[in-house]
Amino acid sequence: MDNRLIDTVDDTARWVAHHRAVESARPDALFRDPFAARLAGATGRAIAESAAPAAGGGDGWYLTARTVLVDEAVAAAIADGCDTVVNLGAGLDARPYRLDLPADLEWIEVDLPTILEHKAAVLAAEEAHCRLRRVALDLADAGALATLLSELAGRRVLALSEGVVMYLSPVQADALADTLRAAGVARWCLDLGSAGVGSVMAERNRGILRSAPWRFLPADGVAHFENRGWCAERIAALFPAAVALGRLDSPEAHRLTEGPQPDPRAPGDAPWSGVVTFVPAR
């Protein structure tokens, strides 16, 4: 792969958006994102096309299943009374535009200025389905995030960090967990992966993850944050979900899902990844 295509984590957002566009174009699409192709642009398409052969299309199952599982988690949180979504590291996510959301829901997109400005320009003529605002903020700045969350006191907040935590250092990941816990958010939805998944993805997406490596891959998986004051309300493993959704349909994939699965609270080096919704522990 041409590593010059990937300079920052922002570029991985274009790669992810391209795969959403690919899924959306299927006649049996699991979701429709009519904005994804525009958001990905030529850069997102070029990144995917120049990736290692297996990654060009073969890893779309991972991103597609993750999108579906996060969509479900968002819907569940709203149904349970969450009135505000804080999308941390929002990247090129288009959920405020493509999901059926309550008009009075506030959706706050948090990311670095460059990526937010790109999204705002691409979607300038579109109308979100809820109240939407964008906040330029570096997630490494725990104090700035705490200040933003303090403005939301009294609300039932879903903190969403899809495709974010793995790029943080362990110290930054723990600081994020502690900041969200201290702010009293009602729910925190994120995707987690083990070192085994990190190794597989790094090999299959060599250029992409060499320039934007995954750094937080806890051997204790879900338990890592349960030991920091959180309780896992919902754990949805990505691999079996992709098989059930029909995005991994080989005999080998079905065979693997029928066997024992890694323990999400102690995956160690086994390849495990999932979408997890946490609530504050009592």
C-alpha positions in Angstrom: 0.0 0.0 0.0 1.1 3.6 -0.6 1.6 4.9 2.9 1.5 8.5 1.7 -2.2 8.2 1.5 -2.5 7.8 5.3 -1.1 10.7 7.3 -3.4 10.9 10.3 -6.3 9.1 12.0 -8.5 11.5 10.1 -7.6 9.6 6.9 -8.9 6.3 8.4 -12.3 8.0 8.7 -12.3 8.4 4.9 -11.5 4.7 4.6 -14.3 3.8 6.9 -16.7 6.1 5.1 -15.8 4.4 1.8 -16.8 1.0 3.2 -20.1 2.4 4.4 -20.6 3.6 0.8 -19.8 0.1 -0.5 -22.3 -1.5 1.9 -25.0 1.1 1.0 -24.7 0.3 -2.7 -25.5 -3.4 -2.1 -29.1 -4.4 -3.0 -29.3 -6.2 0.4 -27.6 -3.3 2.3 -27.9 -3.6 6.1 -28.0 0.2 6.3 -28.2 3.1 3.8 -25.8 6.0 4.1 -26.3 8.2 1.0 -23.6 10.6 2.3 -20.8 8.1 2.7 -19.3 8.3 -0.8 -19.2 12.1 -0.7 -17.6 12.1 2.7 -15.0 9.5 1.8 -14.2 11.2 -1.5 -11.4 10.1 -3.8 -9.0 9.8 -0.9 -11.2 7.2 0.9 -11.6 5.2 -2.2 -7.9 5.4 -3.0 -7.0 4.2 0.5 -9.2 1.2 0.3 -8.2 0.3 -3.3 -4.5 0.5 -2.5 -4.7 -1.5 0.7 -3.4 -5.0 1.0 -5.5 -7.3 -1.2 -7.4 -8.9 1.6 -8.2 -5.5 3.1 -9.5 -3.9 0.0 -12.9 -5.6 0.3 -12.2 -8.5 2.6 -12.4 -6.5 5.8 -15.6 -4.6 4.9 -17.4 -7.2 7.1 -15.8 -5.8 10.2 -16.7 -2.2 9.5 -20.2 -3.1 8.3 -21.0 -5.2 11.4 -19.6 -2.5 13.7 -21.8 0.1 12.0 -24.9 -2.1 12.5 -24.1 -2.9 16.1 -23.5 0.7 17.0 -26.7 1.8 15.2 -28.6 -0.7 17.4 -26.8 0.5 20.6 -27.8 4.1 19.7 -31.4 3.2 19.2 -31.5 1.2 22.5 -30.0 4.2 24.4 -32.5 6.6 23.0 -35.4 4.2 23.7 -34.2 4.1 27.3 -34.4 7.8 27.6 -31.1 9.3 26.5 -31.8 12.8 25.2 -28.2 13.7 24.2 -25.5 11.9 22.2 -21.9 13.1 22.5 -20.1 11.5 19.6 -16.4 11.5 20.5 -14.0 11.4 17.6 -17.1 11.7 15.3 -15.0 11.6 12.2 -17.2 11.3 9.1 -20.1 9.6 10.8 -23.4 10.6 9.3 -25.9 9.1 11.8 -27.6 12.5 12.6 -28.5 12.6 8.9 -29.3 8.9 8.1 -31.0 7.6 11.3 -34.6 8.1 12.3 -33.9 10.2 15.4 -36.2 12.3 17.7 -36.3 15.9 16.5 -35.5 17.2 20.0 -32.5 14.9 20.5 -29.2 16.9 20.7 -26.3 15.3 18.9 -22.9 16.8 19.6 -20.0 15.9 17.3 -16.6 16.2 18.9 -13.4 16.0 16.9 -10.5 18.0 15.6 -11.3 21.1 13.5 -10.0 19.8 10.2 -12.3 16.8 10.0 -15.3 18.7 11.3 -14.8 21.5 8.8 -14.6 18.9 5.9 -17.8 17.2 7.1 -19.6 20.6 7.5 -18.6 21.6 3.9 -19.7 18.3 2.3 -23.1 18.2 4.2 -23.8 22.0 4.0 -27.0 21.5 2.0 -28.3 18.5 4.1 -30.6 18.7 7.1 -30.0 16.6 10.2 -32.9 14.7 11.7 -32.2 16.1 15.2 -30.5 19.1 16.8 -26.9 19.0 15.8 -23.8 20.9 16.8 -20.1 20.4 16.3 -17.4 21.1 18.9 -13.7 21.2 17.9 -11.8 19.5 20.7 -8.8 17.2 21.1 -9.9 14.1 23.1 -6.4 14.0 24.6 -7.4 17.1 26.5 -9.4 15.5 29.3 -9.9 18.9 30.9 -11.6 20.4 27.9 -13.8 17.3 27.5 -14.8 17.5 31.2 -15.8 21.1 30.7 -18.0 20.2 27.7 -19.7 17.4 29.6 -20.2 19.7 32.6 -22.5 21.8 30.4 -24.7 18.8 29.9 -25.4 18.2 33.6 -28.9 16.9 34.2 -29.2 15.3 30.8 -29.2 11.6 30.0 -26.1 11.4 27.9 -25.0 8.6 25.6 -21.2 9.0 25.0 -20.3 7.3 21.7 -16.7 6.6 20.7 -16.8 4.3 17.7 -13.4 3.6 16.1 -11.6 5.8 18.7 -10.4 4.0 21.8 -8.0 1.7 20.0 -6.0 4.7 18.7 -5.5 6.1 22.2 -2.6 5.3 24.5 -3.6 3.2 27.5 -3.2 6.3 29.7 -5.5 8.3 27.4 -8.1 5.5 27.2 -8.2 5.3 31.0 -8.4 9.1 31.3 -11.4 9.1 28.9 -13.1 6.4 30.9 -12.6 8.3 34.1 -13.7 11.6 32.6 -17.0 10.1 31.3 -17.6 8.3 34.6 -17.0 11.5 36.6 -19.3 13.4 34.4 -22.1 11.0 35.1 -23.0 10.0 31.5 -25.8 7.5 31.4 -24.2 5.2 28.8 -20.9 4.8 27.0 -20.8 2.9 23.7 -17.5 1.9 22.1 -15.8 -0.8 20.2 -13.0 -2.8 21.9 -10.5 -5.2 20.4 -7.8 -7.5 21.7 -4.2 -7.7 20.8 -5.1 -10.7 18.6 -7.4 -8.6 16.5 -4.9 -5.8 16.4 -2.3 -8.1 15.0 -4.6 -9.5 12.3 -5.8 -6.0 11.3 -2.3 -4.6 11.2 -1.2 -7.3 8.8 -4.3 -7.1 6.6 -4.2 -3.3 6.5 -0.5 -2.8 6.6 -0.3 0.8 5.2 -3.3 2.1 7.0 -2.5 0.9 10.5 1.3 1.5 10.2 0.6 5.2 9.9 -2.3 5.2 12.4 -1.5 2.2 14.7 -3.9 0.7 17.2 -2.4 1.3 20.7 -5.1 0.3 23.2 -5.8 -3.5 23.0 -6.4 -4.6 26.6 -5.8 -8.2 27.4 -8.6 -8.0 30.0 -11.0 -6.6 27.4 -14.3 -5.5 28.8 -13.1 -6.1 32.4 -10.6 -3.3 31.9 -13.3 -0.7 32.2 -15.4 -2.7 34.6 -12.5 -2.3 36.9 -12.7 1.5 36.5 -16.3 1.9 37.6 -18.3 0.7 34.6 -20.7 -2.2 34.1 -21.1 -3.8 30.7 -24.8 -3.7 29.9 -24.5 -5.1 26.4 -21.6 -7.0 24.7 -21.9 -7.8 21.0 -19.0 -9.6 19.4 -18.2 -8.5 15.9 -17.2 -11.8 14.3 -20.3 -13.8 15.0 -22.4 -10.8 14.3 -20.9 -10.5 10.8 -21.6 -14.2 10.2 -25.2 -13.8 11.4 -25.6 -10.7 9.2 -24.4 -12.5 6.1 -21.2 -10.5 5.7 -19.0 -13.5 6.5 -20.5 -16.5 4.8 -17.6 -19.0 4.3 -17.7 -22.5 5.7 -14.7 -21.6 7.8 -16.4 -18.6 9.3 -19.5 -20.6 10.2 -17.3 -23.3 11.7 -15.4 -20.8 13.9 -18.6 -19.2 15.2 -20.0 -22.6 16.2 -17.0 -23.3 18.4 -16.1 -21.7 21.7 -15.6 -17.9 21.6 -13.0 -15.8 23.4 -14.0 -14.5 26.8 -14.7 -10.8 26.2 -13.5 -10.1 29.8 -10.2 -12.0 29.3 -9.4 -12.3 25.6 -5.7 -12.2 26.1 -4.1 -12.6 22.7 -7.1 -14.3 21.2 -8.7 -12.4 18.3 -11.8 -10.8 19.8 -13.6 -7.5 19.1 -17.0 -6.2 20.0 -19.3 -3.3 20.5 -19.9 -2.7 24.2 -22.4 -0.5 26.0 -21.3 0.4 29.5 -23.4 2.0 32.3 -21.9 3.4 35.5 -21.5 0.8 38.1 -23.7 1.3 41.2 
